[in-house]
Amino acid sequence: MSKKKPVRKTKHIPQRTCVGCRQVLEKRSLVRIVRAADGILVDPTGKMAGRGAYLHNKLSCWVTAMKGELAKALKTELNENDKKILSEFMTGLTDEERDL
């Protein structure tokens, strides 16, 4: 009789697509944006209730998403307050995280 080696199962890692560049990456490496009852919010925990969309910490992805792709992914229109919240987060990105 031959001995079989035990099969190790690999842990499932959730994958998400960046709305800006359409690249598929691990969920934890992206920033989640949520459409909640009180508007659009940045979700640092990734667990808030509401429809979500994901973005890189790259300026180019944020700029592309703000042109309309984010609103489309969240199935809503971004009002001025929503754009202000997202712009404040976008300008808070460090130079290392920006895609310049």
N, C-alpha and C positions, 0 to 999 in steps of 0.2 A: 504494500500500500504506500502511496506517495502522500507526503504531508503537504497540505495546501497552506500557503502563507495567508495570514489574516488580511482581509481587504480593509484598507483605511478609507473611510468616507471623508471627502473634502467638505468643509463647511461652506454652505451657500452664502455668497456675498451678493446682496442686492445691487442691481445695476440700474442707473438712471441716465437719461439723455439730457445734455446741456441744451437749453432752449436757444442759446446764442450761436453755438458752432455745430450743434447736432452730434457731438462726440459722446460716445457711451463710456461711462466711468463708474467707479464704485460710488454708491450713494453718499458715503461719508466724506468724499472728497469734493462734493458740490454744496452750494448754498441753496437752501429751500426757500422759496417765496410762496406765501399762502394767501389765498383769497378767503378771508374770514368774514363774519357778519359785520364787523366794524371797519372793513377796508382791507387793503393790501398790507401785509406784514412780512418782515424777514424773520424766518423761523430758525434760530440757531440750534435748537434741539432736534429738529426734524420730526417732531411728534405732534404739532398743533393740529387741531381739527380744521378741516377745510380743504378745498382743492389746491393742489400744490404744483409748482414748476421748479426746475432746478437750473442753476447757473454756476459756471466757474467763478473763481475769484480773479478773473481777467477782465480788464477794462473793455477790450474789444467785444467780448461776449455780452457784457452789460449794455454797451452801446447798441449792438445789433438787436438785443432783446427789447430794449426800450422803444425801438422803432415800430413795434407792433407784434413781434413774435411772442412776447410775454403775455400781452393782453389776449392773444389768440389761444395760448396754452391754458390760461386761467379762465377762459370763456367769459370775459368781462371787458369793460372799457376802463382804462386807467384815467381817473380824474386828476386834477392838479395836486391834491393832497397826496395821492398815491405816488405820483411822479416825484414829489418833493421827498417823501420818505425813502424811495429807492435811490434817488440822486444823492441824498446824504450818506447812505450806506456805500454807494459807489465811490464817492469822493474820499471815504474813509479807508479805502484799500491802500495798503502800503505799496511803495514803488516796486518791491520784489514781486508782489502779487499781480501788478498791472502788466498787461501785455503791450508794452510800448515798442 
